[in-house]
Amino acid sequence: MKRILVIGGTGNVGRAVIGQLLPANVKMRALARNPESAILPPEVELVRGDLTIPDSLDRALDDVDAVFLVWVASPKTVVPVMERILGRTPRIVFLSAPHRTPHPFFPQPGWRPGDPMANPFAAVKVEIERLIEASGIQSTFLRPGMFALNTWLWWAAAIRAGNIVRWPYAEAATAPIHERDIAAVAALALCEEGHGGGDYVLTGPQSLSQSEQVEIVGETIGRPLRLEQISADESRRELAALMPPAVIGMLLNAWAAGMGQPAFVTPTVADLTGRPARTYRDWVTDHAAEFGP
């Protein structure tokens, strides 16, 4: 029976990957800094380990046939951690970013290491990909665009407090993807043959403006919500409690660059899974309770 290690299994995508693997005929193991406090299904073997301490991974990597990796640590330990992982498993599925895709969030094709990046947070993913490719093991890169989960992180508090979401670039469009669709593709790549060398850009099925997304949340939870557009300068002040300045700047630049054009949408989820990607409305329905009454 195949044994799969999920690194990042206590996060949103990692949990969804474990959920997709539960019906499969595999043994599941998850890396956790604190196994005592990790809440995962009983079928999952929890093993203590920390990406900031490379030699703590050895126990988790014993006898694994595949690894799902979400990098959730400082880039300082990327090289020694990846050396350990790549030397102990024949297959890896890495949650990366669409930095090779023409998109306001990421560089244009032809970008090379050392060039300026539109998204500085993609740099560590680029380095991990380089190390994986150099290792020669079977690998699959998943490149999700905007996570639907971001809208919960950004808007839930305002929606619980009232009916107005103050936000910049109301008409900037994205194609939010459900974490369960990312996980479904990850599970296929971990368990099936034929995904070696896969480089999958994953999006939701619809291009939706941010104001349309707020309206969908309102329709789903049964309250009339409205996005009130604010300026970039106001955004920097108001969003400072939600995210670091570098992230705010990246998002503002991306939304500004994307004004007037639809979001980039791919059919990859449907092509690989054989069913349509879940819509943003589907995602809100699944998470409606988290937006409050």
C-alpha positions as CSV (number, residue, x, y, z in Angstrom):
1,M,0.0,0.0,0.0
2,K,1.4,3.4,-1.0
3,R,2.4,5.8,1.9
4,I,2.0,9.5,1.2
5,L,3.5,12.3,3.3
6,V,1.6,15.6,3.4
7,I,3.8,18.5,4.4
8,G,1.4,21.4,5.3
9,G,-1.4,19.0,6.3
10,T,-2.7,21.2,9.0
11,G,-3.3,24.1,6.6
12,N,-6.3,24.7,4.4
13,V,-5.0,23.1,1.2
14,G,-3.2,20.3,3.0
15,R,-6.4,19.4,5.0
16,A,-8.3,19.3,1.7
17,V,-5.6,17.0,0.2
18,I,-6.0,14.6,3.1
19,G,-9.7,14.7,2.7
20,Q,-9.4,13.7,-1.0
21,L,-7.0,10.9,-0.1
22,L,-9.2,9.4,2.6
23,P,-11.2,7.2,0.2
24,A,-8.0,6.1,-1.6
25,N,-6.1,2.9,-0.8
26,V,-3.1,4.7,0.7
27,K,-1.5,5.2,4.1
28,M,-1.4,8.9,5.1
29,R,1.2,10.7,7.2
30,A,1.3,14.4,8.0
31,L,4.2,16.5,9.3
32,A,3.3,18.6,12.3
33,R,5.3,20.9,14.5
34,N,3.0,19.9,17.4
35,P,1.2,16.6,16.8
36,E,-0.5,16.8,20.1
37,S,-2.6,19.8,19.0
38,A,-3.1,18.9,15.3
39,I,-6.7,18.0,14.5
40,L,-6.7,15.5,11.6
41,P,-8.7,12.3,10.9
42,P,-7.6,9.3,12.9
43,E,-6.5,7.6,9.7
44,V,-3.6,10.0,9.4
45,E,-0.3,9.2,11.1
46,L,1.0,12.4,12.7
47,V,4.8,12.8,12.8
48,R,6.7,15.6,14.5
49,G,8.8,17.8,12.2
50,D,9.6,21.3,11.3
51,L,10.8,22.8,8.0
52,T,13.1,25.1,9.9
53,I,14.9,22.1,11.3
54,P,15.9,19.9,8.4
55,D,17.1,16.9,10.4
56,S,13.7,16.8,12.1
57,L,12.1,15.5,8.9
58,D,13.9,12.1,8.8
59,R,11.3,10.2,10.7
60,A,8.5,11.6,8.5
61,L,10.3,10.6,5.3
62,D,10.8,7.0,6.3
63,D,9.3,4.6,3.6
64,V,7.2,7.2,1.8
65,D,6.2,6.7,-1.8
66,A,5.1,10.3,-2.5
67,V,5.2,13.7,-0.8
68,F,2.8,16.6,-1.1
69,L,4.6,19.8,-0.2
70,V,3.3,23.2,0.8
71,W,6.2,25.4,1.8
72,V,5.2,27.2,5.0
73,A,8.6,28.3,6.4
74,S,11.4,30.8,5.9
75,P,13.4,30.3,2.7
76,K,16.6,30.0,4.7
77,T,16.2,26.2,5.0
78,V,15.0,25.4,1.5
79,V,18.2,23.8,0.3
80,P,18.8,21.4,3.2
81,V,15.1,20.5,3.5
82,M,14.7,19.8,-0.2
83,E,17.9,17.7,-0.2
84,R,16.4,15.5,2.4
85,I,13.0,15.2,0.8
86,L,14.3,14.6,-2.7
87,G,16.7,12.0,-1.5
88,R,14.1,10.0,0.3
89,T,11.0,9.8,-2.1
90,P,10.5,8.9,-5.7
91,R,7.6,11.4,-6.3
92,I,6.7,14.9,-5.2
93,V,3.7,17.1,-5.8
94,F,4.5,20.7,-5.1
95,L,2.0,23.5,-4.4
96,S,3.7,26.3,-6.4
97,A,2.5,29.5,-8.1
98,P,1.7,30.5,-11.7
99,H,4.9,32.5,-12.1
100,R,5.4,31.2,-15.6
101,T,2.0,32.5,-16.8
102,P,1.3,35.9,-18.3
103,H,-0.7,37.4,-15.4
104,P,-0.6,40.7,-13.5
105,F,0.5,38.8,-10.3
106,F,3.5,37.1,-11.9
107,P,6.3,37.7,-14.4
108,Q,6.0,37.3,-18.1
109,P,7.4,34.2,-19.9
110,G,11.1,34.4,-20.3
111,W,11.6,35.5,-16.7
112,R,14.9,34.1,-15.3
113,P,16.3,33.8,-11.8
114,G,17.7,37.1,-10.8
115,D,15.2,39.2,-12.8
116,P,12.8,41.4,-10.9
117,M,9.7,39.6,-9.8
118,A,6.1,41.0,-9.8
119,N,5.4,38.7,-6.9
120,P,8.4,38.6,-4.5
121,F,6.8,35.7,-2.6
122,A,7.1,33.5,-5.6
123,A,10.9,33.5,-5.4
124,V,11.1,30.7,-2.9
125,K,8.8,28.6,-5.1
126,V,11.0,29.2,-8.1
127,E,14.0,28.0,-6.1
128,I,12.2,24.9,-4.9
129,E,11.1,24.0,-8.4
130,R,14.7,24.4,-9.6
131,L,15.9,21.9,-6.9
132,I,13.1,19.5,-7.8
133,E,13.9,19.6,-11.5
134,A,17.6,19.1,-10.9
135,S,16.9,16.0,-8.7
136,G,15.3,14.1,-11.6
137,I,12.6,12.5,-9.5
138,Q,9.0,12.3,-10.7
139,S,7.4,15.6,-10.0
140,T,4.2,17.6,-10.6
141,F,3.8,21.3,-10.1
142,L,0.4,22.8,-9.1
143,R,0.0,26.5,-9.9
144,P,-3.3,27.8,-8.4
145,G,-4.3,31.4,-9.1
146,M,-6.4,33.4,-6.6
147,F,-7.6,31.2,-3.7
148,A,-11.3,31.6,-2.9
149,L,-10.2,31.3,0.7
150,N,-8.6,34.7,0.5
151,T,-12.0,36.4,0.3
152,W,-12.9,34.9,3.6
153,L,-9.6,36.1,5.2
154,W,-10.2,39.6,3.7
155,W,-13.9,40.1,4.0
156,A,-15.4,37.9,6.7
157,A,-14.9,40.3,9.6
158,A,-16.5,43.3,7.7
159,I,-19.4,41.1,6.6
160,R,-20.0,39.9,10.1
161,A,-20.0,43.5,11.3
162,G,-22.3,45.0,8.6
163,N,-23.3,45.0,4.9
164,I,-20.4,47.0,3.4
165,V,-17.0,45.7,2.4
166,R,-14.5,48.6,1.9
167,W,-12.1,47.4,-0.8
168,P,-10.0,48.7,-3.7
169,Y,-10.4,48.1,-7.4
170,A,-14.0,46.8,-7.3
171,E,-14.1,45.9,-10.9
172,A,-10.7,44.0,-11.0
173,A,-11.5,40.4,-12.0
174,T,-10.1,37.2,-10.6
175,A,-11.1,33.5,-11.0
176,P,-11.1,32.2,-7.4
177,I,-10.4,28.5,-7.1
178,H,-11.9,26.2,-4.4
179,E,-9.2,24.5,-2.3
180,R,-11.0,21.2,-2.8
181,D,-10.3,21.5,-6.6
182,I,-6.6,22.1,-5.9
183,A,-6.7,19.0,-3.6
184,A,-8.5,16.9,-6.2
185,V,-5.7,17.5,-8.7
186,A,-3.1,16.9,-6.0
187,A,-4.6,13.6,-5.1
188,L,-4.6,12.4,-8.7
189,A,-0.9,13.4,-9.1
190,L,0.0,11.6,-5.9
191,C,-1.8,8.4,-6.6
192,E,-2.0,7.9,-10.4
193,E,0.6,7.4,-13.0
194,G,1.0,9.8,-15.9
195,H,1.4,13.1,-14.0
196,G,5.2,13.1,-13.9
197,G,6.3,16.4,-15.4
198,G,2.8,17.9,-15.0
199,D,2.8,21.6,-14.8
200,Y,-0.8,22.5,-14.0
201,V,-2.2,26.1,-13.8
202,L,-5.4,25.8,-11.8
203,T,-8.2,28.4,-11.6
204,G,-11.8,28.6,-10.9
205,P,-14.2,28.4,-13.9
206,Q,-15.4,32.0,-13.9
207,S,-13.9,35.5,-14.2
208,L,-15.6,37.6,-11.6
209,S,-15.0,41.1,-10.5
210,Q,-14.4,41.7,-6.8
211,S,-17.8,43.5,-6.5
212,E,-19.5,40.5,-8.1
213,Q,-17.8,38.2,-5.6
214,V,-19.2,40.3,-2.7
215,E,-22.6,40.2,-4.2
216,I,-22.4,36.4,-4.5
217,V,-21.5,36.2,-0.8
218,G,-24.5,38.3,0.1
219,E,-26.9,36.3,-2.1
220,T,-25.6,33.0,-0.6
221,I,-25.9,34.1,3.1
222,G,-29.2,36.0,2.5
223,R,-28.0,39.5,3.1
224,P,-27.6,42.5,0.7
225,L,-23.9,43.2,0.6
226,R,-22.1,45.9,-1.3
227,L,-18.5,46.6,-2.1
228,E,-17.6,50.3,-1.4
229,Q,-14.5,51.1,-3.4
230,I,-11.7,52.9,-1.6
231,S,-8.4,54.4,-2.9
232,A,-5.1,52.6,-3.0
233,D,-3.8,54.9,-0.2
234,E,-6.8,54.1,2.0
235,S,-6.3,50.4,1.3
236,R,-2.7,50.6,2.5
237,R,-3.9,52.0,5.8
238,E,-7.0,49.8,6.3
239,L,-5.4,46.5,5.2
240,A,-2.3,46.9,7.3
241,A,-3.9,44.8,10.0
242,L,-4.6,42.0,7.6
243,M,-1.4,41.6,5.7
244,P,2.2,42.8,5.4
245,P,2.9,46.0,3.3
246,A,4.7,44.0,0.6
247,V,1.6,41.8,0.1
248,I,-0.7,44.9,0.0
249,G,1.6,46.5,-2.6
250,M,1.7,43.4,-4.7
251,L,-2.1,43.0,-4.7
252,L,-2.8,46.7,-5.4
253,N,-0.4,46.6,-8.4
254,A,-1.9,43.4,-9.7
255,W,-5.5,44.6,-9.5
256,A,-4.5,47.9,-11.1
257,A,-2.8,46.0,-13.9
258,G,-5.8,43.8,-14.4
259,M,-8.4,46.5,-14.7
260,G,-10.4,46.2,-17.9
261,Q,-9.4,42.6,-18.7
262,P,-11.0,39.3,-17.6
263,A,-9.2,37.0,-15.3
264,F,-7.1,34.2,-16.7
265,V,-9.2,31.0,-16.6
266,T,-8.0,27.5,-17.4
267,P,-10.0,24.3,-17.9
268,T,-7.3,22.2,-16.2
269,V,-9.4,21.1,-13.2
270,A,-12.1,19.8,-15.4
271,D,-9.7,18.2,-17.9
272,L,-7.9,16.3,-15.2
273,T,-10.7,15.4,-12.8
274,G,-13.5,14.8,-15.4
275,R,-15.9,17.2,-13.7
276,P,-16.3,21.0,-13.8
277,A,-14.3,23.1,-11.4
278,R,-16.4,24.3,-8.5
279,T,-17.7,27.9,-8.8
280,Y,-17.1,30.7,-6.4
281,R,-20.8,30.4,-5.4
282,D,-20.1,26.7,-4.6
283,W,-17.2,27.8,-2.4
284,V,-19.3,30.4,-0.6
285,T,-22.0,27.8,0.0
286,D,-19.4,25.5,1.6
287,H,-18.1,28.3,3.8
288,A,-21.3,30.3,4.4
289,A,-21.3,29.8,8.2
290,E,-17.8,31.4,8.4
291,F,-19.2,34.7,7.1
292,G,-21.7,34.9,9.9
293,P,-25.5,35.3,9.9
